[in-house]
Amino acid sequence: MNELTRRRCKPCEGGLPALTASEARDLINYVPGWDLAEDAKSISKTYRFKDYHETMAFANAVAAIAHEEDHHPQMEIGYRTCVVRYTTHAIDGLSENDFICAAKADALLTPTDTA
C-alpha cells in the first residue's frame, strides 16, 4: 500500500507556498501513471474502464474521497474514461493533498495488501 493512502489532507486556505517543481517531481514517483503538468501546478491521470457503469462507479468513489478529504479534483467523464486532475487552487499549485488524493484514487483499483 502506498504510504500516501494512510495520510489525511490538511486544510489549505492559502498563505502557504505551493510545492516546488523539484518537490512535485519527487512526489510524483509515489503515484505511478500520474502526469505532472509542465508548469508543475497540477497532476492528472486518465483511467479507462469497460463501460459507462464502471466509469461512473469510479467517479462516484473519487467524489466520496474528495468529500472525506475536503479536497476536490477536476474530473472529465466519458463513456469509458475518467480523467482526474488535482491542483490546490488556494495556493495556485500543488500541495501534498493532491498526491494524497491521487494515491487514494489509485487505491480504489489496486488490490490492498493482505499481509
N, CA, C and O atoms as CSV, one atom per row, in Angstrom:
chain,resi,resn,atom,element,x,y,z
A,1,MET,N,N,0.855,-1.184,0.000
A,1,MET,CA,C,0.000,0.000,0.000
A,1,MET,C,C,0.897,1.241,0.000
A,1,MET,O,O,1.907,1.284,0.701
A,2,ASN,N,N,0.532,2.211,-0.762
A,2,ASN,CA,C,1.262,3.464,-0.859
A,2,ASN,C,C,1.129,4.222,0.463
A,2,ASN,O,O,0.029,4.364,0.996
A,3,GLU,N,N,2.254,4.705,0.984
A,3,GLU,CA,C,2.207,5.414,2.275
A,3,GLU,C,C,1.314,6.649,2.231
A,3,GLU,O,O,0.804,7.070,3.269
A,4,LEU,N,N,1.115,7.233,1.064
A,4,LEU,CA,C,0.249,8.410,0.962
A,4,LEU,C,C,-1.199,8.075,1.281
A,4,LEU,O,O,-1.937,8.942,1.749
A,5,THR,N,N,-1.621,6.846,1.041
A,5,THR,CA,C,-3.016,6.487,1.296
A,5,THR,C,C,-3.333,6.465,2.791
A,5,THR,O,O,-4.501,6.487,3.180
A,6,ARG,N,N,-2.308,6.422,3.616
A,6,ARG,CA,C,-2.509,6.421,5.072
A,6,ARG,C,C,-2.607,7.838,5.644
A,6,ARG,O,O,-2.985,8.022,6.801
A,7,ARG,N,N,-2.270,8.822,4.835
A,7,ARG,CA,C,-2.284,10.215,5.299
A,7,ARG,C,C,-3.649,10.840,5.066
A,7,ARG,O,O,-4.462,10.338,4.290
A,8,ARG,N,N,-3.879,11.944,5.757
A,8,ARG,CA,C,-5.106,12.736,5.588
A,8,ARG,C,C,-4.716,14.105,5.047
A,8,ARG,O,O,-3.634,14.616,5.335
A,9,CYS,N,N,-5.598,14.680,4.271
A,9,CYS,CA,C,-5.365,16.028,3.765
A,9,CYS,C,C,-5.438,17.029,4.907
A,9,CYS,O,O,-6.208,16.871,5.854
A,10,LYS,N,N,-4.611,18.065,4.788
A,10,LYS,CA,C,-4.607,19.147,5.766
A,10,LYS,C,C,-5.313,20.349,5.143
A,10,LYS,O,O,-5.158,20.611,3.950
A,11,PRO,N,N,-6.079,21.070,5.935
A,11,PRO,CA,C,-6.751,22.260,5.392
A,11,PRO,C,C,-5.740,23.208,4.748
A,11,PRO,O,O,-4.657,23.436,5.287
A,12,CYS,N,N,-6.102,23.748,3.607
A,12,CYS,CA,C,-5.217,24.662,2.890
A,12,CYS,C,C,-6.046,25.861,2.443
A,12,CYS,O,O,-6.810,25.780,1.481
A,13,GLU,N,N,-5.889,26.940,3.132
A,13,GLU,CA,C,-6.646,28.159,2.819
A,13,GLU,C,C,-5.773,29.208,2.148
A,13,GLU,O,O,-6.173,30.366,2.030
A,14,GLY,N,N,-4.605,28.817,1.715
A,14,GLY,CA,C,-3.695,29.776,1.106
A,14,GLY,C,C,-2.689,30.262,2.136
A,14,GLY,O,O,-2.743,29.877,3.304
A,15,GLY,N,N,-1.793,31.092,1.702
A,15,GLY,CA,C,-0.777,31.612,2.591
A,15,GLY,C,C,0.460,30.733,2.681
A,15,GLY,O,O,1.519,31.191,3.110
A,16,LEU,N,N,0.333,29.475,2.280
A,16,LEU,CA,C,1.471,28.572,2.244
A,16,LEU,C,C,1.978,28.489,0.814
A,16,LEU,O,O,1.203,28.656,-0.128
A,17,PRO,N,N,3.267,28.234,0.640
A,17,PRO,CA,C,3.767,28.129,-0.736
A,17,PRO,C,C,3.365,26.802,-1.365
A,17,PRO,O,O,3.223,25.790,-0.679
A,18,ALA,N,N,3.186,26.824,-2.668
A,18,ALA,CA,C,2.960,25.593,-3.422
A,18,ALA,C,C,4.263,24.799,-3.433
A,18,ALA,O,O,5.343,25.343,-3.207
A,19,LEU,N,N,4.136,23.512,-3.698
A,19,LEU,CA,C,5.338,22.691,-3.840
A,19,LEU,C,C,6.181,23.222,-4.985
A,19,LEU,O,O,5.654,23.712,-5.984
A,20,THR,N,N,7.481,23.123,-4.836
A,20,THR,CA,C,8.358,23.492,-5.946
A,20,THR,C,C,8.285,22.398,-7.007
A,20,THR,O,O,7.800,21.299,-6.737
A,21,ALA,N,N,8.758,22.694,-8.197
A,21,ALA,CA,C,8.780,21.693,-9.267
A,21,ALA,C,C,9.595,20.483,-8.834
A,21,ALA,O,O,9.221,19.350,-9.134
A,22,SER,N,N,10.683,20.703,-8.146
A,22,SER,CA,C,11.519,19.603,-7.665
A,22,SER,C,C,10.782,18.740,-6.652
A,22,SER,O,O,10.854,17.512,-6.713
A,23,GLU,N,N,10.077,19.369,-5.725
A,23,GLU,CA,C,9.293,18.617,-4.733
A,23,GLU,C,C,8.184,17.814,-5.415
A,23,GLU,O,O,7.926,16.666,-5.051
A,24,ALA,N,N,7.537,18.423,-6.402
A,24,ALA,CA,C,6.466,17.738,-7.138
A,24,ALA,C,C,7.032,16.544,-7.906
A,24,ALA,O,O,6.410,15.482,-7.941
A,25,ARG,N,N,8.204,16.709,-8.522
A,25,ARG,CA,C,8.827,15.599,-9.249
A,25,ARG,C,C,9.172,14.454,-8.297
A,25,ARG,O,O,9.076,13.289,-8.684
A,26,ASP,N,N,9.566,14.757,-7.074
A,26,ASP,CA,C,9.839,13.709,-6.088
A,26,ASP,C,C,8.556,12.970,-5.714
A,26,ASP,O,O,8.548,11.741,-5.656
A,27,LEU,N,N,7.479,13.700,-5.461
A,27,LEU,CA,C,6.226,13.080,-5.029
A,27,LEU,C,C,5.526,12.309,-6.146
A,27,LEU,O,O,4.804,11.351,-5.869
A,28,ILE,N,N,5.725,12.705,-7.389
A,28,ILE,CA,C,5.046,12.020,-8.496
A,28,ILE,C,C,5.480,10.557,-8.560
A,28,ILE,O,O,4.753,9.717,-9.089
A,29,ASN,N,N,6.651,10.253,-8.029
A,29,ASN,CA,C,7.130,8.870,-8.009
A,29,ASN,C,C,6.268,7.969,-7.130
A,29,ASN,O,O,6.286,6.749,-7.294
A,30,TYR,N,N,5.519,8.550,-6.205
A,30,TYR,CA,C,4.645,7.780,-5.314
A,30,TYR,C,C,3.283,7.478,-5.935
A,30,TYR,O,O,2.494,6.714,-5.378
A,31,VAL,N,N,3.015,8.078,-7.083
A,31,VAL,CA,C,1.737,7.852,-7.774
A,31,VAL,C,C,2.016,7.520,-9.249
A,31,VAL,O,O,1.822,8.357,-10.129
A,32,PRO,N,N,2.471,6.290,-9.501
A,32,PRO,CA,C,2.803,5.889,-10.871
A,32,PRO,C,C,1.614,6.058,-11.813
A,32,PRO,O,O,0.464,5.802,-11.454
A,33,GLY,N,N,1.929,6.497,-13.028
A,33,GLY,CA,C,0.890,6.680,-14.035
A,33,GLY,C,C,0.289,8.071,-14.050
A,33,GLY,O,O,-0.433,8.425,-14.982
A,34,TRP,N,N,0.577,8.862,-13.033
A,34,TRP,CA,C,0.097,10.244,-12.998
A,34,TRP,C,C,1.089,11.116,-13.750
A,34,TRP,O,O,2.295,10.872,-13.723
A,35,ASP,N,N,0.566,12.135,-14.421
A,35,ASP,CA,C,1.392,13.060,-15.188
A,35,ASP,C,C,1.481,14.396,-14.466
A,35,ASP,O,O,0.477,14.940,-14.006
A,36,LEU,N,N,2.676,14.902,-14.378
A,36,LEU,CA,C,2.925,16.220,-13.799
A,36,LEU,C,C,2.887,17.239,-14.931
A,36,LEU,O,O,3.601,17.093,-15.923
A,37,ALA,N,N,2.063,18.265,-14.788
A,37,ALA,CA,C,1.977,19.322,-15.807
A,37,ALA,C,C,3.330,20.001,-15.967
A,37,ALA,O,O,4.129,20.039,-15.031
A,38,GLU,N,N,3.580,20.531,-17.147
A,38,GLU,CA,C,4.858,21.197,-17.419
A,38,GLU,C,C,5.154,22.317,-16.435
A,38,GLU,O,O,6.310,22.533,-16.069
A,39,ASP,N,N,4.116,23.033,-16.002
A,39,ASP,CA,C,4.324,24.128,-15.056
A,39,ASP,C,C,4.354,23.645,-13.603
A,39,ASP,O,O,4.493,24.449,-12.682
A,40,ALA,N,N,4.223,22.327,-13.403
A,40,ALA,CA,C,4.249,21.695,-12.075
A,40,ALA,C,C,3.162,22.240,-11.146
A,40,ALA,O,O,3.345,22.298,-9.930
A,41,LYS,N,N,2.015,22.643,-11.740
A,41,LYS,CA,C,0.915,23.167,-10.934
A,41,LYS,C,C,-0.258,22.199,-10.830
A,41,LYS,O,O,-1.222,22.472,-10.115
A,42,SER,N,N,-0.189,21.070,-11.534
A,42,SER,CA,C,-1.264,20.085,-11.452
A,42,SER,C,C,-0.731,18.712,-11.827
A,42,SER,O,O,0.315,18.574,-12.462
A,43,ILE,N,N,-1.493,17.694,-11.408
A,43,ILE,CA,C,-1.213,16.322,-11.812
A,43,ILE,C,C,-2.510,15.742,-12.372
A,43,ILE,O,O,-3.602,16.142,-11.968
A,44,SER,N,N,-2.382,14.800,-13.301
A,44,SER,CA,C,-3.583,14.206,-13.889
A,44,SER,C,C,-3.323,12.765,-14.299
A,44,SER,O,O,-2.185,12.344,-14.508
A,45,LYS,N,N,-4.419,12.029,-14.405
A,45,LYS,CA,C,-4.347,10.638,-14.849
A,45,LYS,C,C,-5.649,10.294,-15.550
A,45,LYS,O,O,-6.725,10.712,-15.122
A,46,THR,N,N,-5.545,9.527,-16.635
A,46,THR,CA,C,-6.710,9.027,-17.345
A,46,THR,C,C,-6.922,7.571,-16.968
A,46,THR,O,O,-6.049,6.731,-17.184
A,47,TYR,N,N,-8.076,7.281,-16.409
A,47,TYR,CA,C,-8.460,5.917,-16.051
A,47,TYR,C,C,-9.384,5.395,-17.147
A,47,TYR,O,O,-10.232,6.128,-17.655
A,48,ARG,N,N,-9.214,4.127,-17.508
A,48,ARG,CA,C,-10.018,3.506,-18.564
A,48,ARG,C,C,-10.816,2.341,-17.983
A,48,ARG,O,O,-10.316,1.579,-17.155
A,49,PHE,N,N,-12.074,2.216,-18.433
A,49,PHE,CA,C,-12.990,1.207,-17.915
A,49,PHE,C,C,-13.685,0.483,-19.059
A,49,PHE,O,O,-13.618,0.916,-20.209
A,50,LYS,N,N,-14.356,-0.624,-18.737
A,50,LYS,CA,C,-15.008,-1.408,-19.792
A,50,LYS,C,C,-16.341,-0.807,-20.234
A,50,LYS,O,O,-16.791,-1.051,-21.354
A,51,ASP,N,N,-16.980,-0.017,-19.352
A,51,ASP,CA,C,-18.258,0.580,-19.744
A,51,ASP,C,C,-18.562,1.797,-18.867
A,51,ASP,O,O,-17.828,2.126,-17.935
A,52,TYR,N,N,-19.672,2.447,-19.207
A,52,TYR,CA,C,-20.051,3.677,-18.507
A,52,TYR,C,C,-20.362,3.424,-17.032
A,52,TYR,O,O,-20.044,4.253,-16.179
A,53,HIS,N,N,-20.972,2.301,-16.735
A,53,HIS,CA,C,-21.311,1.978,-15.351
A,53,HIS,C,C,-20.047,1.930,-14.479
A,53,HIS,O,O,-20.025,2.504,-13.391
A,54,GLU,N,N,-19.004,1.251,-14.953
A,54,GLU,CA,C,-17.747,1.195,-14.197
A,54,GLU,C,C,-17.116,2.583,-14.069
A,54,GLU,O,O,-16.576,2.945,-13.024
A,55,THR,N,N,-17.200,3.348,-15.159
A,55,THR,CA,C,-16.647,4.707,-15.128
A,55,THR,C,C,-17.336,5.541,-14.050
A,55,THR,O,O,-16.680,6.224,-13.264
A,56,MET,N,N,-18.662,5.477,-14.026
A,56,MET,CA,C,-19.417,6.274,-13.054
A,56,MET,C,C,-19.214,5.771,-11.619
A,56,MET,O,O,-19.177,6.570,-10.684
A,57,ALA,N,N,-19.083,4.467,-11.445
A,57,ALA,CA,C,-18.822,3.934,-10.106
A,57,ALA,C,C,-17.492,4.466,-9.587
A,57,ALA,O,O,-17.381,4.845,-8.421
A,58,PHE,N,N,-16.487,4.493,-10.454
A,58,PHE,CA,C,-15.184,5.034,-10.068
A,58,PHE,C,C,-15.300,6.526,-9.759
A,58,PHE,O,O,-14.807,6.985,-8.729
A,59,ALA,N,N,-15.945,7.281,-10.638
A,59,ALA,CA,C,-16.089,8.729,-10.428
A,59,ALA,C,C,-16.797,9.021,-9.106
A,59,ALA,O,O,-16.410,9.941,-8.385
A,60,ASN,N,N,-17.821,8.250,-8.790
A,60,ASN,CA,C,-18.520,8.445,-7.512
A,60,ASN,C,C,-17.636,8.092,-6.322
A,60,ASN,O,O,-17.716,8.741,-5.279
A,61,ALA,N,N,-16.803,7.082,-6.465
A,61,ALA,CA,C,-15.880,6.724,-5.382
A,61,ALA,C,C,-14.837,7.826,-5.179
A,61,ALA,O,O,-14.478,8.139,-4.044
A,62,VAL,N,N,-14.352,8.412,-6.273
A,62,VAL,CA,C,-13.414,9.545,-6.162
A,62,VAL,C,C,-14.119,10.722,-5.499
A,62,VAL,O,O,-13.515,11.429,-4.691
A,63,ALA,N,N,-15.375,10.938,-5.827
A,63,ALA,CA,C,-16.151,12.019,-5.196
A,63,ALA,C,C,-16.282,11.784,-3.696
A,63,ALA,O,O,-16.238,12.737,-2.918
A,64,ALA,N,N,-16.440,10.538,-3.281
A,64,ALA,CA,C,-16.527,10.225,-1.846
A,64,ALA,C,C,-15.208,10.534,-1.149
A,64,ALA,O,O,-15.199,11.060,-0.036
A,65,ILE,N,N,-14.095,10.209,-1.800
A,65,ILE,CA,C,-12.782,10.552,-1.242
A,65,ILE,C,C,-12.659,12.070,-1.126
A,65,ILE,O,O,-12.197,12.580,-0.106
A,66,ALA,N,N,-13.066,12.783,-2.156
A,66,ALA,CA,C,-12.987,14.243,-2.152
A,66,ALA,C,C,-13.784,14.826,-0.994
A,66,ALA,O,O,-13.334,15.754,-0.323
A,67,HIS,N,N,-14.963,14.279,-0.766
A,67,HIS,CA,C,-15.801,14.754,0.336
A,67,HIS,C,C,-15.129,14.486,1.684
A,67,HIS,O,O,-15.082,15.361,2.549
A,68,GLU,N,N,-14.612,13.273,1.851
A,68,GLU,CA,C,-13.976,12.907,3.116
A,68,GLU,C,C,-12.710,13.721,3.384
A,68,GLU,O,O,-12.451,14.122,4.519
A,69,GLU,N,N,-11.937,13.959,2.348
A,69,GLU,CA,C,-10.669,14.689,2.495
A,69,GLU,C,C,-10.836,16.203,2.349
A,69,GLU,O,O,-9.909,16.960,2.637
A,70,ASP,N,N,-12.010,16.644,1.906
A,70,ASP,CA,C,-12.265,18.056,1.624
A,70,ASP,C,C,-11.228,18.621,0.646
A,70,ASP,O,O,-10.708,19.725,0.811
A,71,HIS,N,N,-10.958,17.811,-0.372
A,71,HIS,CA,C,-10.021,18.206,-1.434
A,71,HIS,C,C,-10.572,17.635,-2.734
A,71,HIS,O,O,-10.660,16.418,-2.895
A,72,HIS,N,N,-10.940,18.509,-3.652
A,72,HIS,CA,C,-11.769,18.120,-4.790
A,72,HIS,C,C,-11.024,18.237,-6.116
A,72,HIS,O,O,-10.408,19.264,-6.400
A,73,PRO,N,N,-11.082,17.177,-6.929
A,73,PRO,CA,C,-10.418,17.215,-8.229
A,73,PRO,C,C,-11.330,17.776,-9.316
A,73,PRO,O,O,-12.536,17.932,-9.125
A,74,GLN,N,N,-10.742,18.063,-10.420
A,74,GLN,CA,C,-11.476,18.313,-11.663
A,74,GLN,C,C,-11.594,16.950,-12.328
A,74,GLN,O,O,-10.594,16.244,-12.456
A,75,MET,N,N,-12.793,16.564,-12.753
A,75,MET,CA,C,-12.965,15.280,-13.420
A,75,MET,C,C,-13.669,15.484,-14.759
A,75,MET,O,O,-14.631,16.244,-14.868
A,76,GLU,N,N,-13.168,14.787,-15.765
A,76,GLU,CA,C,-13.791,14.760,-17.083
A,76,GLU,C,C,-14.228,13.316,-17.309
A,76,GLU,O,O,-13.396,12.409,-17.359
A,77,ILE,N,N,-15.538,13.107,-17.446
A,77,ILE,CA,C,-16.077,11.760,-17.537
A,77,ILE,C,C,-16.582,11.499,-18.950
A,77,ILE,O,O,-17.353,12.279,-19.510
A,78,GLY,N,N,-16.126,10.379,-19.513
A,78,GLY,CA,C,-16.601,9.913,-20.810
A,78,GLY,C,C,-17.216,8.535,-20.650
A,78,GLY,O,O,-17.372,8.042,-19.532
A,79,TYR,N,N,-17.558,7.927,-21.744
A,79,TYR,CA,C,-18.210,6.623,-21.688
A,79,TYR,C,C,-17.335,5.587,-20.982
A,79,TYR,O,O,-17.813,4.862,-20.109
A,80,ARG,N,N,-16.056,5.514,-21.359
A,80,ARG,CA,C,-15.152,4.536,-20.752
A,80,ARG,C,C,-13.893,5.162,-20.172
A,80,ARG,O,O,-12.910,4.460,-19.935
A,81,THR,N,N,-13.906,6.451,-19.944
A,81,THR,CA,C,-12.727,7.114,-19.372
A,81,THR,C,C,-13.133,8.124,-18.307
A,81,THR,O,O,-14.222,8.698,-18.331
A,82,CYS,N,N,-12.225,8.309,-17.391
A,82,CYS,CA,C,-12.373,9.364,-16.388
A,82,CYS,C,C,-11.004,9.994,-16.197
A,82,CYS,O,O,-10.067,9.336,-15.743
A,83,VAL,N,N,-10.891,11.264,-16.543
A,83,VAL,CA,C,-9.653,11.998,-16.334
A,83,VAL,C,C,-9.790,12.723,-15.003
A,83,VAL,O,O,-10.736,13.480,-14.785
A,84,VAL,N,N,-8.831,12.480,-14.118
A,84,VAL,CA,C,-8.833,13.113,-12.803
A,84,VAL,C,C,-7.634,14.052,-12.748
A,84,VAL,O,O,-6.508,13.657,-13.051
A,85,ARG,N,N,-7.888,15.298,-12.359
A,85,ARG,CA,C,-6.823,16.304,-12.289
A,85,ARG,C,C,-6.885,16.973,-10.924
A,85,ARG,O,O,-7.937,17.439,-10.487
A,86,TYR,N,N,-5.737,17.010,-10.263
A,86,TYR,CA,C,-5.645,17.665,-8.965
A,86,TYR,C,C,-4.726,18.867,-9.032
A,86,TYR,O,O,-3.690,18.845,-9.696
A,87,THR,N,N,-5.124,19.917,-8.331
A,87,THR,CA,C,-4.327,21.097,-8.065
A,87,THR,C,C,-4.915,21.713,-6.809
A,87,THR,O,O,-6.064,21.440,-6.460
A,88,THR,N,N,-4.150,22.529,-6.139
A,88,THR,CA,C,-4.660,23.207,-4.950
A,88,THR,C,C,-4.864,24.671,-5.318
A,88,THR,O,O,-3.920,25.462,-5.349
A,89,HIS,N,N,-6.120,25.010,-5.596
A,89,HIS,CA,C,-6.436,26.352,-6.094
A,89,HIS,C,C,-6.036,27.451,-5.120
A,89,HIS,O,O,-5.630,28.531,-5.548
A,90,ALA,N,N,-6.142,27.198,-3.819
A,90,ALA,CA,C,-5.852,28.223,-2.816
A,90,ALA,C,C,-4.400,28.698,-2.875
A,90,ALA,O,O,-4.092,29.808,-2.442
A,91,ILE,N,N,-3.502,27.858,-3.412
A,91,ILE,CA,C,-2.090,28.242,-3.494
A,91,ILE,C,C,-1.598,28.286,-4.936
A,91,ILE,O,O,-0.407,28.470,-5.190
A,92,ASP,N,N,-2.531,28.115,-5.885
A,92,ASP,CA,C,-2.204,28.164,-7.310
A,92,ASP,C,C,-1.058,27.213,-7.663
A,92,ASP,O,O,-0.103,27.582,-8.347
A,93,GLY,N,N,-1.185,25.982,-7.174
A,93,GLY,CA,C,-0.157,24.985,-7.463
A,93,GLY,C,C,-0.461,23.692,-6.739
A,93,GLY,O,O,-1.598,23.440,-6.339
A,94,LEU,N,N,0.547,22.890,-6.578
A,94,LEU,CA,C,0.386,21.591,-5.940
A,94,LEU,C,C,0.722,21.635,-4.457
A,94,LEU,O,O,1.603,22.372,-4.014
A,95,SER,N,N,-0.017,20.815,-3.702
A,95,SER,CA,C,0.280,20.586,-2.292
A,95,SER,C,C,0.355,19.079,-2.087
A,95,SER,O,O,0.017,18.310,-2.987
A,96,GLU,N,N,0.789,18.662,-0.929
A,96,GLU,CA,C,0.809,17.230,-0.624
A,96,GLU,C,C,-0.596,16.640,-0.726
A,96,GLU,O,O,-0.745,15.464,-1.058
A,97,ASN,N,N,-1.625,17.437,-0.447
A,97,ASN,CA,C,-3.008,16.962,-0.539
A,97,ASN,C,C,-3.317,16.364,-1.911
A,97,ASN,O,O,-4.030,15.366,-2.010
A,98,ASP,N,N,-2.783,16.973,-2.961
A,98,ASP,CA,C,-3.039,16.486,-4.315
A,98,ASP,C,C,-2.504,15.065,-4.494
A,98,ASP,O,O,-3.151,14.226,-5.120
A,99,PHE,N,N,-1.342,14.808,-3.951
A,99,PHE,CA,C,-0.720,13.494,-4.080
A,99,PHE,C,C,-1.395,12.462,-3.169
A,99,PHE,O,O,-1.500,11.288,-3.525
A,100,ILE,N,N,-1.845,12.901,-2.010
A,100,ILE,CA,C,-2.597,12.015,-1.115
A,100,ILE,C,C,-3.869,11.537,-1.812
A,100,ILE,O,O,-4.166,10.343,-1.824
A,101,CYS,N,N,-4.609,12.466,-2.386
A,101,CYS,CA,C,-5.865,12.094,-3.063
A,101,CYS,C,C,-5.607,11.274,-4.320
A,101,CYS,O,O,-6.391,10.378,-4.635
A,102,ALA,N,N,-4.534,11.556,-5.040
A,102,ALA,CA,C,-4.187,10.750,-6.215
A,102,ALA,C,C,-3.909,9.309,-5.805
A,102,ALA,O,O,-4.369,8.375,-6.463
A,103,ALA,N,N,-3.162,9.124,-4.727
A,103,ALA,CA,C,-2.866,7.775,-4.239
A,103,ALA,C,C,-4.139,7.058,-3.802
A,103,ALA,O,O,-4.287,5.859,-4.035
A,104,LYS,N,N,-5.050,7.778,-3.176
A,104,LYS,CA,C,-6.305,7.171,-2.735
A,104,LYS,C,C,-7.192,6.803,-3.927
A,104,LYS,O,O,-7.902,5.798,-3.880
A,105,ALA,N,N,-7.158,7.600,-4.985
A,105,ALA,CA,C,-7.906,7.257,-6.201
A,105,ALA,C,C,-7.331,5.981,-6.813
A,105,ALA,O,O,-8.081,5.089,-7.209
A,106,ASP,N,N,-6.013,5.893,-6.892
A,106,ASP,CA,C,-5.387,4.684,-7.421
A,106,ASP,C,C,-5.737,3.466,-6.581
A,106,ASP,O,O,-5.948,2.379,-7.119
A,107,ALA,N,N,-5.799,3.639,-5.273
A,107,ALA,CA,C,-6.083,2.518,-4.364
A,107,ALA,C,C,-7.475,1.938,-4.582
A,107,ALA,O,O,-7.741,0.799,-4.198
A,108,LEU,N,N,-8.361,2.715,-5.194
A,108,LEU,CA,C,-9.691,2.195,-5.494
A,108,LEU,C,C,-9.632,1.029,-6.472
A,108,LEU,O,O,-10.507,0.163,-6.474
A,109,LEU,N,N,-8.597,1.015,-7.298
A,109,LEU,CA,C,-8.475,0.000,-8.342
A,109,LEU,C,C,-7.325,-0.966,-8.116
A,109,LEU,O,O,-7.121,-1.880,-8.916
A,110,THR,N,N,-6.573,-0.779,-7.043
A,110,THR,CA,C,-5.421,-1.605,-6.742
A,110,THR,C,C,-5.752,-2.519,-5.574
A,110,THR,O,O,-6.231,-2.054,-4.540
A,111,PRO,N,N,-5.501,-3.815,-5.728
A,111,PRO,CA,C,-5.754,-4.722,-4.579
A,111,PRO,C,C,-4.942,-4.274,-3.362
A,111,PRO,O,O,-3.791,-3.859,-3.491
A,112,THR,N,N,-5.540,-4.360,-2.211
A,112,THR,CA,C,-4.841,-3.987,-0.985
A,112,THR,C,C,-3.976,-5.139,-0.511
A,112,THR,O,O,-4.241,-6.298,-0.829
A,113,ASP,N,N,-2.954,-4.820,0.241
A,113,ASP,CA,C,-2.094,-5.843,0.823
A,113,ASP,C,C,-2.892,-6.653,1.837
A,113,ASP,O,O,-3.683,-6.089,2.594
A,114,THR,N,N,-2.697,-7.942,1.858
A,114,THR,CA,C,-3.385,-8.778,2.825
A,114,THR,C,C,-2.466,-9.195,3.960
A,114,THR,O,O,-2.911,-9.843,4.908
A,115,ALA,N,N,-1.209,-8.840,3.881
A,115,ALA,CA,C,-0.262,-9.218,4.940
A,115,ALA,C,C,-0.351,-8.304,6.121
A,115,ALA,O,O,0.377,-8.483,7.098
